[in-house]
Amino acid sequence: MEGTELGWWGVLIAVIGGAIRVSTPYLFVSLGETLTEKSGRVNLGLEGVLVMGAMSGYATAVLTGQPWLGVLVAGCAGALLSLVHALVCSLPRVNDIAVGIALFIFGTGLAFFLGKPFINPSAPRLPDLDLGWWSDSPHIQSALQISPLFLFGFALALFLAWALKNTRWGLVLRTVGDSSEAAQALGYNITLVRIAGTVAGGFLAGVGGSYLSLYFPGTWNEGLSSGQGLMAVALVIFARWDPVRCFYASLLFGGATALGPALQSAGVTANYYLYGAAPYFLTLAVLIYSASPRKALEGAPGEVSISR
Amino acid sequence: MTRSTLSRRGFLKRGANVVAASVAASAVPGMVAAMGNVTVGFIYVGPRQDFGWNQSHWDAAQKIAAMDGITVVEQENVPETAEVEKVIQSMIELDGAKVIFGTSFGYWDSLKAMAEKYPDVLFTHIGAIWKEGDPTNVIGYRGYTEEAHYLCGIAAGRMSDTRKIGFIGSKPLYFIYNNANGFMLGARSVAPETTMNVVITGDWNNPVKEAETTNALIDQGCDVIIANVDSPKVAIETAEARGVYTCGYHSDLSSLAPNGFLTGAEWNWASGAEFVRAFVEDDPYPNLKRGGFREDMVALSPFGEAVPQEVRDEVMAAKQGFIDNSLQLYAGPIADNQGNVIVPEGEVRNNDDVPFKLGIDWFVEGTIG
């Protein structure tokens, strides 16, 4: 059964390649959300920010022919949208979850409205790095065609993990997020730190959106995001607010998304809806697992409304 | 109150129409005089330039708009809810539309309800599910795209080096099965050892999954990909980037893949223009119409540069076979991929055997999926 063996190799290659291809938006959004939550706020609007980033990045690339400029614009659009969240939540007694949901709907709606003329034209894609040069197999070569954004996200995860532990601003961010009273006693401007944390998180989510529209799958339409932004927020809880674990969790979610198509194309066709639901099932399982009524979450910032 | 405002605007509109019609009629007597100036409304469920389902209807809208004496009004992104009834009402009351093209399956109930409310307006629906007892000013029509897929399959079978072709489907519905079978039967008619991998994504529109599926199929060795999803743009661009061949669906997608595009299966919804003419001229029209190349209800995309002349000739010969009815898609022996004989040797299911086609929930032999 040589054919079958080749088939299973194909599944493995497709899942690994898929994990790398699909994970990047999860990675950027979850890193952004980690920053925001470390400052003590939850931004559920990152789904809207992601879609807005995807649209603005694609539109910029179509208009200027510069995909990298699109990534920058996407980040700025995301930062701007998150600034709204940050400012509104700085008002007294405003619920950040509710504002986040409003921002989610607003962001997607605005992106659909502004993005209409860009559904048809094709934008130049981001270039990729060929890391599969050592292999003769075109399948492995293609699986290892990796976007620089993925590598950048990986480096960013390592850097954020280090910076949150070892730098002054990392400590300030964590202090504000863990105990606003302590931060206040130390003389830090809590509002300002939280605004900075939310805006930086929005920038990263916007960049994640531009990966969707400019690299993989590399198109803009209204069904582009199937909830990656929302799932990434759950993923942050799963990763226990640790950037490096965010990276692993993103790969896991990416692989789960790729599993269904890979199995089906190899001829395993029973229950394909179940495989298709794998990422969502994973999200649910993570939330059930992490929703313990008895103990507070280990690693959760003390000021975040979900752990209070 | 609202009603009277609507009527006043409608009156102004109609007044303008009468003037316009008389001007046009004096210029071109004959048919235009008979048709007057007719406003036709097109309602799309998504953006009309989606390189897919909606664009195929927009193509038709443009063709119908180019006809003498016809004005087209359009509305995009109309959800399959009561919203569509409001859009229809405004097209009829404000724009004076006489014909409404409802281009999404889920509009059906709304179209029927509005057809009873406006008996002097013609409604068309793309499902071809009209039955006795439904309003007579509703028409259901739909093309046999499986015939166009058969032609794509011939090109795919001739061009594939690996003898493996890939089919991406959105939902497990009868027309998706038919299209997949058409694609496979076409490929096997020229290359009997071909196998086809089928992946059902479960969504009409999910670009990430479609791109991932395309990659997975290519990893399995498929070197011709066709995608039956709302917008095959992502699948075609992904396949083009990986250097394999593609066939289009819905509308002309050749511009998306200059190197690997073979040909594509297209609808010809503009064939609905005949209903408009019949309705306006008070001629009889069918309430239910299905057809393939013979009835000019489906079309084939222009060939891509990669397709050599002898393959083009072969495909065009098969198309002629559908037109003069000498070629039948489901001609025995046909077995499904579980080994059951569906059409025994010597038997033939005619291309217009609709009940047979509606009942298809199996893939032909050689299909993996």
Interface residues (C-beta under 8 A of the other chain):
Chain A: L6 G7 G10 V11 I13 A14 G17 G18 R21 V22 F112 K116 I119 N120 S122 R125 H139 S142 A143 L212 F216 P217 G218 T219 N221 E222 G223 L224 S226 Q228 T257 A258 G260 P261 A262 Q264 S265 A266 G267 T269 Y272 Y273 G276
Chain B: G46 P47 Q49 D50 F51 E76 N77 G166 N197 V198 V199 I200 T201 G202 D203 W204 N205 N206 P207 V208 K209 E210 A211 E212 T213 N215 A216 L217 I218 D219 Q220 G221 C222 D230 S231 K233 V234 E237 T238 A241 R242 L256 I368 G369
